[in-house]
Amino acid sequence: MSGVVKGVPSSGYALLEQADGLSDALDLALGKPSTQPLTSRLYHTLREWIQAGRLVSGQRLPSTRQLAQELGLGRNTVLAAFDQLLAEGFLVTRHGSGTFVADLPFQLETTADTASSPSVVDGSVNLSARGTALLAYCPARQGRHPAFVPGVPALDRFPHAQWQRLVRRHLQHMPMDWLAYQVQGGVPSLREALADYLQLSRSVRCRPEQILIVQGAQQGFELIVRLLSDSGDEVWLEEPGYHGAQACFAAAGLDMQPVPVDGEGMQIEALDDPGHPRLIYVTPSHQYPSGVTMSLARRLALLEAAERHGAWIVEDDYDSEFRYGQRPVAALQGLVEDARVIYVGTFSKVMYPGLRLGYLVLPEPLVEPFRRANARLHREGQYAVQAALAEFIARGHFSRHVRRMRDCYRRRQAMLREALAPAVARGLRLSEGQAGMHLVAWLDDAEYERHLVDRAAGEGISLSPLSSYYLIAGRPGLVLGYAGTVEDEIERAGRWLAQAWCELTSD
């Protein structure tokens, strides 16, 4: 087969048809700054060149051993990239001859008809109104988590070996019926362990049957929205508030009514025209992102308002385990009998995000419809992992891990405060930080916020602008996640931020 791709001059690709030319080109491509693993970068580079026709059908590639040697990579790195391309059909092997680019139907010519029509390539595909609204809350983020990304736990301190042993054992002894579709609402042992834990640690009123295991809090929000609201219904939510909840409500077409937050939490009395909410979303134990705790008077007023409007309160208790020097605050759900509250919990912050397990504590009338809808829309799964988690809790590993993480986060917050001390001395104000996994640096000037966020990005530091958490133009500031940032990075990034602040305010 010739080395000419239809519609493209062959001279532009001749170099890549030579083994040394390919190695040189790959060396340049892989030398560009990137946070992706080398295997992933090599795989994506080769795949893009094959799809673009830079590597032509039938072209023989160097052996993995030769390519690894020429690029200075481990052979396993090259093997993994080739194996993925072979599995996807981009490459083929011929016994005794080597590895070749597969014979793919490339068509790089653009006709007048195709040029004027929407395509995936030119990016002009029309999204739905819901899809467009959703993407406004979906920032692009790649690679490892840089310093100060909020909401990420200390993955370096997770007891991986202990957890893997439990998971392996439950996978090996998994009942045959767990391989089929499930409609139980989660493994009974996990729901029982959770009921005991929530009653003791959070004063939640529940029986195991009221707990529905879901694939993370976000899926729980979506299930609540689908079953309890219609497009155009009003939802009250905190201002500033959590992006994930905002995204869910926006995608569902709900009328979002921001409710201001002060030092006592959500101020429903501040609404000029309160309307009739169908849902009320709150983070009362540790408001996200401001960090305040809702007062008892506000909690009781919120429960009364939900009863009056026939609304459902969605209580997101995302990181209640991590309190420093304060007694735990009881959950809103447990304050009164038969409250109109759906309690949402997640293991993403306490265990690790990739676990993809969360739960809803549902009022009795909602248990059956939610269980059925979840089984239909999302299916249930990971029963072996759920069983391992139940044992992890029952054996006390979970409580011990929480205590260790509480101590770890207390130390990391103290390190961040120490690193930022020069900036604090120059007027930077930090939130109290008596709970949670992040601090807020309050700013008085939106230009300061933009300047610091932009400069930090070039230093591998993620400064989340506080203003982005508001639905309406709000207060500038920085949300600084410290839990998932290792100590050396906290010191480096904290010193950089302190110096940048001092330079900025000295002008």
Phi, psi and omega in degrees: 000140181289161180269025182254126174269137187303127176087000183232130179299138184290335185297333181289347186237002185299322183299322183287348178279352177259140184301315181290326177295320178296316180298317180297317181296318178295321179300318177294316182296318182283345180279350179289145180302133180198150176262358181282150175299152183300320179302315180295320181293319179296315179300311183294322179297311180296319180296317179297320180293324177292315181295326181278350180088005177291329168253119192268156179304134179087353181290135179276133179262156175299159176293158180298325180294315180294315182295319178299318181294317183289329181268351182071032181250162171291145182297326179298328177298313180291319179301317182296319179294315179297317180301320179294319179292324175294317181295328182270356175089009178280334177237157174225153176249146175237122187306123177081355184246328179126201183247135186230154171292132183293158179278093184253148184279066179289144178214094186265358177290147176240118179267170180298323182292313183288331182293331184268352183260149180299141178215163177292325185296315184273002173075015186260015178296133181277121175275161174291164177300321179294319179295319178296317178297321181295317185296338177297340180253014185239083178291147177281130179214129182230165175074192182289165179285119176286176180300139171076015172293124181283154173084005181255125180282177180280084182295335180288346181253005181285139181283076187301311185298315180298316180294317182296324178298317179296315181297315180300316182297317181287331175291321182291329184248027182291129177301146183300324185289346175289347177283344181269176175296141183245148180223022185275344186089009181126161179298127182306320182297326179288319179295323178293316179297320179294318179301316178297314182297314183291323178296318183283316189268334186235001181057033177282136177269110181196157168250159180306326183294341180275355183263129176245121179277129180233173182270063179100158181299324183298319176295325176299316177301315182296322178294318178299313181298317182296320187270337188240005179213160174238159178306132181096344177295155181269139174232131172271137176212155186293147178231107005284166184208182187283128181301321183298318178291318178302317180298316181298315182291321179295316181296331180276356179076027179278154177274103185276120179252101181290135179245122185298149178246133173238202184293349179248008179102203184299131181254081181293337179289347180276353180288126178289315180231085190296335180066203183229092184290147172265327178228150174227116183259127181217155171238074193289328184287327179204091188302135180254121012255359189293331178091001182281159177253132181292132181290160180299319180299318179292322180297314180294322178295323180292318177298320179293320179295320179297318179296318182294320183269353186068031182264162176252128175274130175257103182266110180265108182253066197285331182215038186295343182290339190255090177237142186236108177080007178234148173287146178300144177264132181298150179294148176302323184302328186267004184292319182227158179290140175055041178290151178275063185231133170252117183270127182245125178233161181216153174261002182295326182273326184274321179261268176199148186300325182292349178295327178054052175227131173217187182202154173243138169255112191255142169301148186313313183296341183265350188300306185294311179298323180292319179298314181294316181294320180295318179296328181280313187279319189245346187062162176248151181195192180055037183295326177294319178293320177299319179294322177296320179294321177301317179291322178302320178286312185297326181278359179088359180297321183297311181298319179295320179297318178300316180297318178296318180292325177299315178294319180299313183291326176299316179294317182293324176295318179298320177297319179295317179298320179296318180295327182269002183306317178300324179288321178298321177297336179263014172109357177290130182253131180249150176292165186296323177068035179279358178200167169090198189231013180208163171242157173247129172261115184276131179241156179256352186229123179297332179292325175299316181300310181298317183297312183292319179299315182293316181293321183295326182303323179286349180256007182073032182238130181260107175257105181282119182291127180299326183299335181287347180274358180262141173282326175249153182314126186230195187285136177283156179171186180228134176260115188249101176282127181247342188298316184267010180256123182293161189302317180299321180289323176301315181295314181296307184292324178295317178297319179298315182295319179298317180293317179298321179295314181296320177296319183294318185276352179272349181290000000 
